[in-house]
Amino acid sequence: MTEGFVYVLTNAAMPGYIKIGLTQRDEVTDRIRQLDNTSTPPALRVLLRRPRSRLRQT
């Protein structure tokens, strides 16, 4: 059983686009910090964060 989160992120710099993902990190904010090291423009906002006990079956 894999535990983690399903998340939905938005960014004001890219209206109309959303990022839907899975993470096994303790917090979604840890994932956002990781994404901030990529070419994604800053100011990601969490729209949805749901804990899941079986990520790959979600």
VENFEN-V803742 format. One record per residue. N is the residue number from 1. RES is the residue in one small letter. OMEGA is omega in radians with two decimals (999 if undefined). Layout:
# VENFEN-V803742
n=<N:N>
res=<RES:RES>
omega=<OMEGA:OMEGA>
This chain:
# VENFEN-V803742
n=<1:2:3:4:5:6:7:8:9:10:11:12:13:14:15:16:17:18:19:20:21:22:23:24:25:26:27:28:29:30:31:32:33:34:35:36:37:38:39:40:41:42:43:44:45:46:47:48:49:50:51:52:53:54:55:56:57:58>
res=<m:t:e:g:f:v:y:v:l:t:n:a:a:m:p:g:y:i:k:i:g:l:t:q:r:d:e:v:t:d:r:i:r:q:l:d:n:t:s:t:p:p:a:l:r:v:l:l:r:r:p:r:s:r:l:r:q:t>
omega=<-3.14:3.13:3.13:-3.08:2.88:-3.10:3.04:-3.13:3.01:3.12:-3.12:3.14:-3.12:-3.10:3.12:3.14:3.05:3.04:3.07:-3.09:3.08:3.04:3.05:3.10:-3.11:-3.11:3.09:3.12:3.05:3.11:3.12:3.10:3.10:3.13:3.11:3.08:3.11:-3.14:3.11:3.08:-3.09:3.06:3.02:-3.13:3.14:3.07:-3.07:3.10:-3.11:3.07:3.11:3.12:3.11:-3.02:-3.04:3.10:-3.11:999>
